[in-house]
Amino acid sequence: MNRYEDIHRTWEHLNDPQTPWYTNLSNAAALLKEKLDCWWVGFYLVENNILNLGPFQGPTACTTIEKGRGVCGTVWELKKSLIVDNVHKFKGHIACSSESNSEIVIPMFHNNKIWGVLDIDSTEFAAFNEQDRIELEKFCASLNR
């Protein structure tokens, strides 16, 4: 079984629509951090026209991100996933930590509207690929708020 099969299978048992959204997102962040062995995994949620830090696993993080700013804000603005092989070369990158070197950000939709983004950072350069994008988009489709 590959790691994404394991993630999807485990998530089927963890995801509980009867619990508050933050409970499921907390478990989602923990599951992804554990199974993907990434440096930082978390969610930013759209509230009052800004991305606010939600449940995450890893070191402290930036708390708010404006639309169009950094990788997360750009994903929110473009409404599409981004893989950044070297965040230091991404124009407008928000450096919450110098330890992060690559990143993947996936938008989360409800009724064709973005309600948040999944942000995963790695200390390695070029840590993410198209398979990660496909599987993480599938994973995010199972999340709800």
N, CA, C and O atoms as a GROMACS GRO file, in nm:
protein
  580
    1MET      N    1   0.086  -0.118   0.000
    1MET     CA    2   0.000   0.000   0.000
    1MET      C    3   0.090   0.124   0.000
    1MET      O    4   0.185   0.133   0.078
    2ASN      N    5   0.060   0.220  -0.089
    2ASN     CA    6   0.141   0.342  -0.088
    2ASN      C    7   0.090   0.438   0.020
    2ASN      O    8  -0.016   0.416   0.079
    3ARG      N    9   0.167   0.542   0.045
    3ARG     CA   10   0.134   0.632   0.158
    3ARG      C   11   0.000   0.702   0.139
    3ARG      O   12  -0.069   0.727   0.238
    4TYR      N   13  -0.038   0.734   0.016
    4TYR     CA   14  -0.167   0.800  -0.003
    4TYR      C   15  -0.285   0.705   0.013
    4TYR      O   16  -0.390   0.745   0.062
    5GLU      N   17  -0.269   0.581  -0.027
    5GLU     CA   18  -0.374   0.482   0.001
    5GLU      C   19  -0.394   0.471   0.152
    5GLU      O   20  -0.507   0.465   0.200
    6ASP      N   21  -0.284   0.469   0.224
    6ASP     CA   22  -0.289   0.462   0.370
    6ASP      C   23  -0.356   0.586   0.428
    6ASP      O   24  -0.439   0.575   0.518
    7ILE      N   25  -0.321   0.703   0.377
    7ILE     CA   26  -0.382   0.828   0.425
    7ILE      C   27  -0.532   0.827   0.400
    7ILE      O   28  -0.610   0.856   0.491
    8HIS      N   29  -0.573   0.794   0.278
    8HIS     CA   30  -0.717   0.796   0.245
    8HIS      C   31  -0.794   0.694   0.328
    8HIS      O   32  -0.903   0.722   0.376
    9ARG      N   33  -0.736   0.577   0.345
    9ARG     CA   34  -0.804   0.472   0.423
    9ARG      C   35  -0.816   0.514   0.570
    9ARG      O   36  -0.921   0.497   0.632
   10THR      N   37  -0.708   0.567   0.625
   10THR     CA   38  -0.711   0.612   0.765
   10THR      C   39  -0.810   0.726   0.782
   10THR      O   40  -0.884   0.731   0.880
   11TRP      N   41  -0.811   0.818   0.685
   11TRP     CA   42  -0.900   0.934   0.695
   11TRP      C   43  -1.047   0.893   0.692
   11TRP      O   44  -1.130   0.956   0.758
   12GLU      N   45  -1.080   0.791   0.618
   12GLU     CA   46  -1.219   0.741   0.616
   12GLU      C   47  -1.267   0.708   0.756
   12GLU      O   48  -1.385   0.724   0.786
   13HIS      N   49  -1.177   0.662   0.842
   13HIS     CA   50  -1.214   0.624   0.978
   13HIS      C   51  -1.206   0.741   1.076
   13HIS      O   52  -1.279   0.745   1.175
   14LEU      N   53  -1.118   0.837   1.048
   14LEU     CA   54  -1.102   0.953   1.138
   14LEU      C   55  -1.204   1.062   1.114
   14LEU      O   56  -1.253   1.124   1.209
   15ASN      N   57  -1.237   1.087   0.989
   15ASN     CA   58  -1.326   1.198   0.954
   15ASN      C   59  -1.466   1.172   1.009
   15ASN      O   60  -1.530   1.074   0.973
   16ASP      N   61  -1.511   1.261   1.095
   16ASP     CA   62  -1.640   1.244   1.160
   16ASP      C   63  -1.726   1.367   1.138
   16ASP      O   64  -1.704   1.470   1.202
   17PRO      N   65  -1.825   1.359   1.048
   17PRO     CA   66  -1.909   1.476   1.019
   17PRO      C   67  -1.993   1.523   1.138
   17PRO      O   68  -2.053   1.630   1.133
   18GLN      N   69  -1.996   1.443   1.244
   18GLN     CA   70  -2.073   1.481   1.363
   18GLN      C   71  -1.995   1.571   1.458
   18GLN      O   72  -2.052   1.628   1.551
   19THR      N   73  -1.863   1.585   1.434
   19THR     CA   74  -1.780   1.667   1.522
   19THR      C   75  -1.759   1.805   1.459
   19THR      O   76  -1.780   1.820   1.338
   20PRO      N   77  -1.718   1.903   1.537
   20PRO     CA   78  -1.691   2.036   1.482
   20PRO      C   79  -1.580   2.032   1.377
   20PRO      O   80  -1.493   1.944   1.382
   21TRP      N   81  -1.582   2.125   1.282
   21TRP     CA   82  -1.485   2.129   1.172
   21TRP      C   83  -1.342   2.132   1.224
   21TRP      O   84  -1.253   2.069   1.166
   22TYR      N   85  -1.318   2.206   1.334
   22TYR     CA   86  -1.180   2.219   1.383
   22TYR      C   87  -1.127   2.087   1.439
   22TYR      O   88  -1.006   2.065   1.440
   23THR      N   89  -1.215   2.001   1.485
   23THR     CA   90  -1.172   1.870   1.532
   23THR      C   91  -1.120   1.787   1.415
   23THR      O   92  -1.013   1.727   1.423
   24ASN      N   93  -1.197   1.784   1.306
   24ASN     CA   94  -1.155   1.709   1.189
   24ASN      C   95  -1.029   1.767   1.125
   24ASN      O   96  -0.941   1.693   1.084
   25LEU      N   97  -1.021   1.900   1.118
   25LEU     CA   98  -0.901   1.961   1.059
   25LEU      C   99  -0.778   1.936   1.147
   25LEU      O  100  -0.667   1.922   1.095
   26SER      N  101  -0.796   1.932   1.276
   26SER     CA  102  -0.684   1.901   1.366
   26SER      C  103  -0.633   1.760   1.340
   26SER      O  104  -0.512   1.738   1.331
   27ASN      N  105  -0.724   1.665   1.329
   27ASN     CA  106  -0.684   1.528   1.299
   27ASN      C  107  -0.624   1.517   1.159
   27ASN      O  108  -0.530   1.440   1.138
   28ALA      N  109  -0.678   1.592   1.065
   28ALA     CA  110  -0.626   1.589   0.928
   28ALA      C  111  -0.481   1.638   0.925
   28ALA      O  112  -0.396   1.577   0.860
   29ALA      N  113  -0.453   1.747   0.995
   29ALA     CA  114  -0.316   1.800   1.000
   29ALA      C  115  -0.222   1.698   1.064
   29ALA      O  116  -0.111   1.677   1.015
   30ALA      N  117  -0.264   1.637   1.172
   30ALA     CA  118  -0.180   1.538   1.241
   30ALA      C  119  -0.155   1.416   1.151
   30ALA      O  120  -0.042   1.367   1.143
   31LEU      N  121  -0.259   1.369   1.085
   31LEU     CA  122  -0.246   1.254   0.997
   31LEU      C  123  -0.147   1.282   0.883
   31LEU      O  124  -0.058   1.202   0.856
   32LEU      N  125  -0.164   1.396   0.817
   32LEU     CA  126  -0.076   1.429   0.705
   32LEU      C  127   0.068   1.449   0.750
   32LEU      O  128   0.161   1.405   0.683
   33LYS      N  129   0.086   1.516   0.863
   33LYS     CA  130   0.223   1.538   0.912
   33LYS      C  131   0.291   1.404   0.942
   33LYS      O  132   0.407   1.383   0.908
   34GLU      N  133   0.217   1.314   1.005
   34GLU     CA  134   0.273   1.184   1.040
   34GLU      C  135   0.303   1.100   0.916
   34GLU      O  136   0.412   1.044   0.903
   35LYS      N  137   0.208   1.090   0.826
   35LYS     CA  138   0.222   0.999   0.711
   35LYS      C  139   0.313   1.054   0.603
   35LYS      O  140   0.379   0.978   0.533
   36LEU      N  141   0.318   1.187   0.587
   36LEU     CA  142   0.403   1.247   0.484
   36LEU      C  143   0.540   1.286   0.537
   36LEU      O  144   0.630   1.318   0.460
   37ASP      N  145   0.555   1.283   0.668
   37ASP     CA  146   0.681   1.318   0.733
   37ASP      C  147   0.731   1.455   0.686
   37ASP      O  148   0.846   1.470   0.647
   38CYS      N  149   0.642   1.553   0.691
   38CYS     CA  150   0.675   1.688   0.649
   38CYS      C  151   0.709   1.775   0.769
   38CYS      O  152   0.676   1.742   0.882
   39TRP      N  153   0.773   1.886   0.742
   39TRP     CA  154   0.816   1.978   0.847
   39TRP      C  155   0.698   2.054   0.907
   39TRP      O  156   0.693   2.075   1.028
   40TRP      N  157   0.602   2.095   0.823
   40TRP     CA  158   0.488   2.173   0.871
   40TRP      C  159   0.366   2.139   0.786
   40TRP      O  160   0.375   2.132   0.663
   41VAL      N  161   0.253   2.117   0.851
   41VAL     CA  162   0.126   2.090   0.783
   41VAL      C  163   0.018   2.168   0.855
   41VAL      O  164   0.005   2.159   0.977
   42GLY      N  165  -0.059   2.245   0.780
   42GLY     CA  166  -0.166   2.319   0.846
   42GLY      C  167  -0.267   2.377   0.749
   42GLY      O  168  -0.256   2.363   0.627
   43PHE      N  169  -0.364   2.442   0.808
   43PHE     CA  170  -0.474   2.500   0.732
   43PHE      C  171  -0.482   2.650   0.761
   43PHE      O  172  -0.462   2.695   0.873
   44TYR      N  173  -0.512   2.724   0.656
   44TYR     CA  174  -0.549   2.864   0.669
   44TYR      C  175  -0.692   2.876   0.621
   44TYR      O  176  -0.727   2.824   0.515
   45LEU      N  177  -0.775   2.944   0.699
   45LEU     CA  178  -0.918   2.950   0.673
   45LEU      C  179  -0.961   3.092   0.639
   45LEU      O  180  -0.917   3.189   0.702
   46VAL      N  181  -1.047   3.104   0.540
   46VAL     CA  182  -1.098   3.235   0.498
   46VAL      C  183  -1.200   3.283   0.601
   46VAL      O  184  -1.303   3.220   0.623
   47GLU      N  185  -1.168   3.396   0.662
   47GLU     CA  186  -1.259   3.460   0.758
   47GLU      C  187  -1.241   3.611   0.743
   47GLU      O  188  -1.129   3.662   0.751
   48ASN      N  189  -1.351   3.681   0.723
   48ASN     CA  190  -1.346   3.827   0.708
   48ASN      C  191  -1.247   3.870   0.600
   48ASN      O  192  -1.170   3.964   0.620
   49ASN      N  193  -1.250   3.800   0.487
   49ASN     CA  194  -1.169   3.832   0.370
   49ASN      C  195  -1.018   3.828   0.397
   49ASN      O  196  -0.942   3.906   0.340
   50ILE      N  197  -0.977   3.737   0.483
   50ILE     CA  198  -0.834   3.715   0.511
   50ILE      C  199  -0.816   3.566   0.544
   50ILE      O  200  -0.909   3.502   0.592
   51LEU      N  201  -0.697   3.513   0.518
   51LEU     CA  202  -0.667   3.376   0.560
   51LEU      C  203  -0.613   3.382   0.702
   51LEU      O  204  -0.515   3.450   0.731
   52ASN      N  205  -0.679   3.310   0.790
   52ASN     CA  206  -0.637   3.302   0.930
   52ASN      C  207  -0.585   3.162   0.959
   52ASN      O  208  -0.639   3.063   0.910
   53LEU      N  209  -0.481   3.156   1.039
   53LEU     CA  210  -0.422   3.028   1.077
   53LEU      C  211  -0.527   2.941   1.147
   53LEU      O  212  -0.595   2.986   1.239
   54GLY      N  213  -0.537   2.819   1.101
   54GLY     CA  214  -0.625   2.720   1.161
   54GLY      C  215  -0.542   2.609   1.224
   54GLY      O  216  -0.426   2.630   1.256
   55PRO      N  217  -0.602   2.492   1.240
   55PRO     CA  218  -0.529   2.379   1.299
   55PRO      C  219  -0.403   2.347   1.219
   55PRO      O  220  -0.405   2.348   1.096
   56PHE      N  221  -0.293   2.317   1.289
   56PHE     CA  222  -0.168   2.284   1.222
   56PHE      C  223  -0.083   2.196   1.311
   56PHE      O  224  -0.109   2.179   1.430
   57GLN      N  225   0.021   2.139   1.249
   57GLN     CA  226   0.121   2.058   1.318
   57GLN      C  227   0.257   2.109   1.275
   57GLN      O  228   0.286   2.117   1.155
   58GLY      N  229   0.341   2.145   1.370
   58GLY     CA  230   0.474   2.195   1.339
   58GLY      C  231   0.505   2.318   1.421
   58GLY      O  232   0.433   2.352   1.515
   59PRO      N  233   0.615   2.387   1.385
   59PRO     CA  234   0.654   2.508   1.458
   59PRO      C  235   0.551   2.619   1.441
   59PRO      O  236   0.462   2.610   1.357
   60THR      N  237   0.564   2.723   1.521
   60THR     CA  238   0.474   2.837   1.512
   60THR      C  239   0.470   2.891   1.369
   60THR      O  240   0.563   2.870   1.291
   61ALA      N  241   0.361   2.960   1.337
   61ALA     CA  242   0.340   3.002   1.198
   61ALA      C  243   0.282   3.143   1.192
   61ALA      O  244   0.238   3.199   1.292
   62CYS      N  245   0.283   3.197   1.071
   62CYS     CA  246   0.219   3.326   1.045
   62CYS      C  247   0.069   3.312   1.075
   62CYS      O  248   0.010   3.207   1.048
   63THR      N  249   0.010   3.415   1.129
   63THR     CA  250  -0.130   3.402   1.172
   63THR      C  251  -0.230   3.452   1.069
   63THR      O  252  -0.342   3.400   1.063
   64THR      N  253  -0.195   3.550   0.987
   64THR     CA  254  -0.288   3.600   0.885
   64THR      C  255  -0.215   3.620   0.753
   64THR      O  256  -0.097   3.655   0.749
   65ILE      N  257  -0.288   3.596   0.644
   65ILE     CA  258  -0.232   3.612   0.509
   65ILE      C  259  -0.337   3.679   0.422
   65ILE      O  260  -0.453   3.638   0.419
   66GLU      N  261  -0.295   3.783   0.352
   66GLU     CA  262  -0.386   3.855   0.263
   66GLU      C  263  -0.400   3.783   0.130
   66GLU      O  264  -0.309   3.711   0.087
   67LYS      N  265  -0.513   3.802   0.064
   67LYS     CA  266  -0.536   3.744  -0.069
   67LYS      C  267  -0.428   3.793  -0.165
   67LYS      O  268  -0.401   3.913  -0.173
   68GLY      N  269  -0.368   3.699  -0.238
   68GLY     CA  270  -0.266   3.733  -0.335
   68GLY      C  271  -0.126   3.744  -0.278
   68GLY      O  272  -0.030   3.765  -0.353
   69ARG      N  273  -0.111   3.729  -0.148
   69ARG     CA  274   0.020   3.743  -0.084
   69ARG      C  275   0.076   3.606  -0.046
   69ARG      O  276   0.006   3.524   0.012
   70GLY      N  277   0.203   3.582  -0.079
   70GLY     CA  278   0.266   3.456  -0.049
   70GLY      C  279   0.204   3.342  -0.129
   70GLY      O  280   0.118   3.365  -0.214
   71VAL      N  281   0.248   3.222  -0.102
   71VAL     CA  282   0.197   3.106  -0.176
   71VAL      C  283   0.051   3.081  -0.140
   71VAL      O  284  -0.031   3.058  -0.229
   72CYS      N  285   0.017   3.085  -0.012
   72CYS     CA  286  -0.122   3.059   0.030
   72CYS      C  287  -0.218   3.163  -0.026
   72CYS      O  288  -0.324   3.129  -0.078
   73GLY      N  289  -0.180   3.290  -0.016
   73GLY     CA  290  -0.266   3.396  -0.068
   73GLY      C  291  -0.280   3.391  -0.218
   73GLY      O  292  -0.385   3.427  -0.272
   74THR      N  293  -0.175   3.347  -0.287
   74THR     CA  294  -0.180   3.332  -0.433
   74THR      C  295  -0.273   3.218  -0.472
   74THR      O  296  -0.350   3.231  -0.567
   75VAL      N  297  -0.266   3.107  -0.399
   75VAL     CA  298  -0.358   2.995  -0.425
   75VAL      C  299  -0.502   3.040  -0.404
   75VAL      O  300  -0.589   3.005  -0.484
   76TRP      N  301  -0.527   3.114  -0.300
   76TRP     CA  302  -0.662   3.167  -0.274
   76TRP      C  303  -0.706   3.254  -0.390
   76TRP      O  304  -0.820   3.243  -0.436
   77GLU      N  305  -0.620   3.340  -0.436
   77GLU     CA  306  -0.654   3.432  -0.546
   77GLU      C  307  -0.674   3.358  -0.679
   77GLU      O  308  -0.769   3.386  -0.752
   78LEU      N  309  -0.585   3.264  -0.710
   78LEU     CA  310  -0.591   3.192  -0.838
   78LEU      C  311  -0.690   3.076  -0.838
   78LEU      O  312  -0.731   3.028  -0.944
   79LYS      N  313  -0.728   3.032  -0.718
   79LYS     CA  314  -0.821   2.919  -0.702
   79LYS      C  315  -0.766   2.792  -0.764
   79LYS      O  316  -0.839   2.713  -0.823
   80LYS      N  317  -0.633   2.772  -0.748
   80LYS     CA  318  -0.572   2.649  -0.797
   80LYS      C  319  -0.450   2.615  -0.711
   80LYS      O  320  -0.388   2.702  -0.650
   81SER      N  321  -0.419   2.487  -0.708
   81SER     CA  322  -0.306   2.437  -0.629
   81SER      C  323  -0.174   2.487  -0.686
   81SER      O  324  -0.162   2.512  -0.806
   82LEU      N  325  -0.075   2.502  -0.597
   82LEU     CA  326   0.059   2.540  -0.640
   82LEU      C  327   0.162   2.451  -0.571
   82LEU      O  328   0.150   2.420  -0.452
   83ILE      N  329   0.261   2.412  -0.648
   83ILE     CA  330   0.378   2.343  -0.597
   83ILE      C  331   0.495   2.438  -0.618
   83ILE      O  332   0.519   2.483  -0.729
   84VAL      N  333   0.567   2.468  -0.511
   84VAL     CA  334   0.681   2.559  -0.518
   84VAL      C  335   0.806   2.481  -0.476
   84VAL      O  336   0.820   2.444  -0.360
   85ASP      N  337   0.896   2.457  -0.573
   85ASP     CA  338   1.016   2.378  -0.546
   85ASP      C  339   1.117   2.451  -0.459
   85ASP      O  340   1.192   2.389  -0.383
   86ASN      N  341   1.119   2.585  -0.471
   86ASN     CA  342   1.211   2.666  -0.392
   86ASN      C  343   1.137   2.793  -0.350
   86ASN      O  344   1.124   2.886  -0.429
   87VAL      N  345   1.089   2.796  -0.227
   87VAL     CA  346   1.009   2.910  -0.181
   87VAL      C  347   1.088   3.040  -0.179
   87VAL      O  348   1.030   3.148  -0.185
   88HIS      N  349   1.220   3.031  -0.171
   88HIS     CA  350   1.303   3.152  -0.166
   88HIS      C  351   1.304   3.225  -0.300
   88HIS      O  352   1.343   3.342  -0.307
   89LYS      N  353   1.260   3.156  -0.405
   89LYS     CA  354   1.253   3.217  -0.538
   89LYS      C  355   1.110   3.258  -0.575
   89LYS      O  356   1.087   3.310  -0.684
   90PHE      N  357   1.014   3.234  -0.486
   90PHE     CA  358   0.874   3.268  -0.512
   90PHE      C  359   0.852   3.415  -0.477
   90PHE      O  360   0.869   3.456  -0.362
   91LYS      N  361   0.815   3.494  -0.576
   91LYS     CA  362   0.795   3.637  -0.554
   91LYS      C  363   0.687   3.660  -0.449
   91LYS      O  364   0.575   3.611  -0.462
   92GLY      N  365   0.722   3.735  -0.345
   92GLY     CA  366   0.627   3.766  -0.240
   92GLY      C  367   0.613   3.658  -0.134
   92GLY      O  368   0.522   3.664  -0.051
   93HIS      N  369   0.702   3.559  -0.136
   93HIS     CA  370   0.695   3.452  -0.036
   93HIS      C  371   0.699   3.511   0.104
   93HIS      O  372   0.779   3.599   0.134
   94ILE      N  373   0.612   3.461   0.190
   94ILE     CA  374   0.609   3.502   0.330
   94ILE      C  375   0.695   3.403   0.408
   94ILE      O  376   0.659   3.286   0.422
   95ALA      N  377   0.806   3.449   0.457
   95ALA     CA  378   0.901   3.361   0.526
   95ALA      C  379   0.868   3.353   0.674
   95ALA      O  380   0.922   3.429   0.755
   96CYS      N  381   0.778   3.262   0.710
   96CYS     CA  382   0.748   3.240   0.851
   96CYS      C  383   0.868   3.174   0.919
   96CYS      O  384   0.889   3.191   1.039
   97SER      N  385   0.946   3.099   0.841
   97SER     CA  386   1.066   3.035   0.893
   97SER      C  387   1.165   3.014   0.779
   97SER      O  388   1.125   2.980   0.667
   98SER      N  389   1.291   3.034   0.806
   98SER     CA  390   1.394   3.011   0.704
   98SER      C  391   1.418   2.862   0.682
   98SER      O  392   1.488   2.824   0.588
   99GLU      N  393   1.360   2.776   0.766
   99GLU     CA  394   1.379   2.631   0.750
   99GLU      C  395   1.296   2.573   0.636
   99GLU      O  396   1.330   2.467   0.584
  100SER      N  397   1.188   2.641   0.598
  100SER     CA  398   1.103   2.594   0.490
  100SER      C  399   1.170   2.622   0.356
  100SER      O  400   1.210   2.736   0.329
  101ASN      N  401   1.181   2.519   0.271
  101ASN     CA  402   1.244   2.536   0.140
  101ASN      C  403   1.153   2.505   0.023
  101ASN      O  404   1.174   2.558  -0.086
  102SER      N  405   1.052   2.420   0.042
  102SER     CA  406   0.954   2.395  -0.063
  102SER      C  407   0.817   2.382   0.000
  102SER      O  408   0.803   2.361   0.120
  103GLU      N  409   0.715   2.393  -0.086
  103GLU     CA  410   0.579   2.404  -0.032
  103GLU      C  411   0.479   2.356  -0.137
  103GLU      O  412   0.500   2.371  -0.257
  104ILE      N  413   0.370   2.300  -0.088
  104ILE     CA  414   0.254   2.270  -0.171
  104ILE      C  415   0.133   2.327  -0.099
  104ILE      O  416   0.117   2.309   0.022
  105VAL      N  417   0.047   2.396  -0.173
  105VAL     CA  418  -0.074   2.455  -0.116
  105VAL      C  419  -0.192   2.414  -0.202
  105VAL      O  420  -0.188   2.427  -0.325
  106ILE      N  421  -0.296   2.365  -0.137
  106ILE     CA  422  -0.415   2.313  -0.203
  106ILE      C  423  -0.538   2.392  -0.156
  106ILE      O  424  -0.561   2.403  -0.035
  107PRO      N  425  -0.618   2.448  -0.249
  107PRO     CA  426  -0.740   2.518  -0.206
  107PRO      C  427  -0.848   2.418  -0.165
  107PRO      O  428  -0.854   2.306  -0.216
  108MET      N  429  -0.933   2.461  -0.072
  108MET     CA  430  -1.045   2.380  -0.027
  108MET      C  431  -1.174   2.453  -0.066
  108MET      O  432  -1.193   2.570  -0.031
  109PHE      N  433  -1.261   2.383  -0.137
  109PHE     CA  434  -1.381   2.444  -0.192
  109PHE      C  435  -1.508   2.390  -0.126
  109PHE      O  436  -1.515   2.274  -0.084
  110HIS      N  437  -1.607   2.476  -0.118
  110HIS     CA  438  -1.744   2.438  -0.084
  110HIS      C  439  -1.836   2.524  -0.169
  110HIS      O  440  -1.831   2.646  -0.163
  111ASN      N  441  -1.920   2.458  -0.248
  111ASN     CA  442  -2.008   2.530  -0.342
  111ASN      C  443  -1.928   2.626  -0.431
  111ASN      O  444  -1.968   2.740  -0.452
  112ASN      N  445  -1.817   2.577  -0.483
  112ASN     CA  446  -1.729   2.653  -0.574
  112ASN      C  447  -1.667   2.776  -0.511
  112ASN      O  448  -1.618   2.863  -0.583
  113LYS      N  449  -1.667   2.785  -0.381
  113LYS     CA  450  -1.606   2.898  -0.311
  113LYS      C  451  -1.497   2.845  -0.219
  113LYS      O  452  -1.516   2.744  -0.150
  114ILE      N  453  -1.382   2.912  -0.218
  114ILE     CA  454  -1.272   2.868  -0.132
  114ILE      C  455  -1.301   2.908   0.012
  114ILE      O  456  -1.330   3.024   0.042
  115TRP      N  457  -1.292   2.810   0.101
  115TRP     CA  458  -1.312   2.837   0.244
  115TRP      C  459  -1.181   2.824   0.321
  115TRP      O  460  -1.175   2.854   0.440
  116GLY      N  461  -1.074   2.779   0.251
  116GLY     CA  462  -0.945   2.768   0.315
  116GLY      C  463  -0.844   2.701   0.224
  116GLY      O  464  -0.876   2.663   0.111
  117VAL      N  465  -0.723   2.687   0.275
  117VAL     CA  466  -0.618   2.618   0.200
  117VAL      C  467  -0.543   2.523   0.294
  117VAL      O  468  -0.529   2.549   0.413
  118LEU      N  469  -0.496   2.414   0.236
  118LEU     CA  470  -0.404   2.323   0.304
  118LEU      C  471  -0.263   2.365   0.263
  118LEU      O  472  -0.235   2.379   0.144
  119ASP      N  473  -0.177   2.384   0.360
  119ASP     CA  474  -0.040   2.429   0.336
  119ASP      C  475   0.055   2.325   0.395
  119ASP      O  476   0.047   2.293   0.514
  120ILE      N  477   0.145   2.272   0.311
  120ILE     CA  478   0.244   2.175   0.358
  120ILE      C  479   0.382   2.224   0.317
  120ILE      O  480   0.407   2.252   0.200
  121ASP      N  481   0.471   2.233   0.415
  121ASP     CA  482   0.608   2.281   0.391
  121ASP      C  483   0.707   2.171   0.420
  121ASP      O  484   0.684   2.084   0.504
  122SER      N  485   0.820   2.176   0.348
  122SER     CA  486   0.929   2.080   0.368
  122SER      C  487   1.061   2.156   0.381
  122SER      O  488   1.078   2.263   0.324
  123THR      N  489   1.152   2.098   0.456
  123THR     CA  490   1.286   2.155   0.464
  123THR      C  491   1.369   2.117   0.341
  123THR      O  492   1.474   2.176   0.317
  124GLU      N  493   1.321   2.020   0.264
  124GLU     CA  494   1.389   1.979   0.141
  124GLU      C  495   1.341   2.065   0.025
  124GLU      O  496   1.227   2.109   0.023
  125PHE      N  497   1.428   2.087  -0.072
  125PHE     CA  498   1.388   2.154  -0.195
  125PHE      C  499   1.317   2.052  -0.284
  125PHE      O  500   1.350   1.933  -0.283
  126ALA      N  501   1.219   2.099  -0.361
  126ALA     CA  502   1.146   2.015  -0.458
  126ALA      C  503   1.092   1.887  -0.394
  126ALA      O  504   1.108   1.778  -0.449
  127ALA      N  505   1.030   1.901  -0.278
  127ALA     CA  506   0.982   1.784  -0.205
  127ALA      C  507   0.847   1.732  -0.256
  127ALA      O  508   0.806   1.622  -0.220
  128PHE      N  509   0.778   1.812  -0.340
  128PHE     CA  510   0.642   1.775  -0.381
  128PHE      C  511   0.634   1.762  -0.533
  128PHE      O  512   0.710   1.825  -0.606
  129ASN      N  513   0.540   1.677  -0.578
  129ASN     CA  514   0.524   1.654  -0.722
  129ASN      C  515   0.376   1.649  -0.759
  129ASN      O  516   0.289   1.673  -0.676
  130GLU      N  517   0.349   1.617  -0.885
  130GLU     CA  518   0.211   1.613  -0.934
  130GLU      C  519   0.128   1.506  -0.863
  130GLU      O  520   0.008   1.525  -0.841
  131GLN      N  521   0.189   1.395  -0.830
  131GLN     CA  522   0.115   1.292  -0.756
  131GLN      C  523   0.070   1.345  -0.621
  131GLN      O  524  -0.042   1.317  -0.578
  132ASP      N  525   0.156   1.420  -0.554
  132ASP     CA  526   0.116   1.483  -0.427
  132ASP      C  527  -0.002   1.576  -0.450
  132ASP      O  528  -0.098   1.576  -0.372
  133ARG      N  529   0.005   1.657  -0.555
  133ARG     CA  530  -0.104   1.751  -0.584
  133ARG      C  531  -0.236   1.677  -0.604
  133ARG      O  532  -0.338   1.712  -0.545
  134ILE      N  533  -0.233   1.575  -0.688
  134ILE     CA  534  -0.355   1.499  -0.718
  134ILE      C  535  -0.414   1.436  -0.592
  134ILE      O  536  -0.534   1.449  -0.565
  135GLU      N  537  -0.330   1.371  -0.515
  135GLU     CA  538  -0.378   1.302  -0.394
  135GLU      C  539  -0.423   1.399  -0.286
  135GLU      O  540  -0.521   1.373  -0.216
  136LEU      N  541  -0.353   1.511  -0.272
  136LEU     CA  542  -0.393   1.609  -0.171
  136LEU      C  543  -0.519   1.684  -0.212
  136LEU      O  544  -0.597   1.724  -0.126
  137GLU      N  545  -0.540   1.705  -0.341
  137GLU     CA  546  -0.667   1.764  -0.386
  137GLU      C  547  -0.782   1.669  -0.355
  137GLU      O  548  -0.890   1.711  -0.312
  138LYS      N  549  -0.760   1.540  -0.377
  138LYS     CA  550  -0.860   1.440  -0.342
  138LYS      C  551  -0.888   1.444  -0.191
  138LYS      O  552  -1.003   1.440  -0.148
  139PHE      N  553  -0.782   1.451  -0.112
  139PHE     CA  554  -0.796   1.455   0.032
  139PHE      C  555  -0.877   1.580   0.074
  139PHE      O  556  -0.969   1.571   0.155
  140CYS      N  557  -0.841   1.695   0.018
  140CYS     CA  558  -0.911   1.819   0.055
  140CYS      C  559  -1.057   1.818   0.015
  140CYS      O  560  -1.140   1.882   0.080
  141ALA      N  561  -1.090   1.746  -0.091
  141ALA     CA  562  -1.231   1.736  -0.133
  141ALA      C  563  -1.315   1.666  -0.026
  141ALA      O  564  -1.436   1.684  -0.021
  142SER      N  565  -1.250   1.587   0.060
  142SER     CA  566  -1.323   1.515   0.165
  142SER      C  567  -1.340   1.600   0.292
  142SER      O  568  -1.410   1.560   0.385
  143LEU      N  569  -1.276   1.716   0.296
  143LEU     CA  570  -1.285   1.803   0.413
  143LEU      C  571  -1.406   1.894   0.401
  143LEU      O  572  -1.442   1.937   0.291
  144ASN      N  573  -1.469   1.925   0.513
  144ASN     CA  574  -1.578   2.022   0.511
  144ASN      C  575  -1.578   2.104   0.637
  144ASN      O  576  -1.523   2.066   0.741
  145ARG      N  577  -1.642   2.216   0.622
  145ARG     CA  578  -1.648   2.309   0.734
  145ARG      C  579  -1.791   2.339   0.768
  145ARG      O  580  -1.817   2.416   0.861
   0.00000   0.00000   0.00000
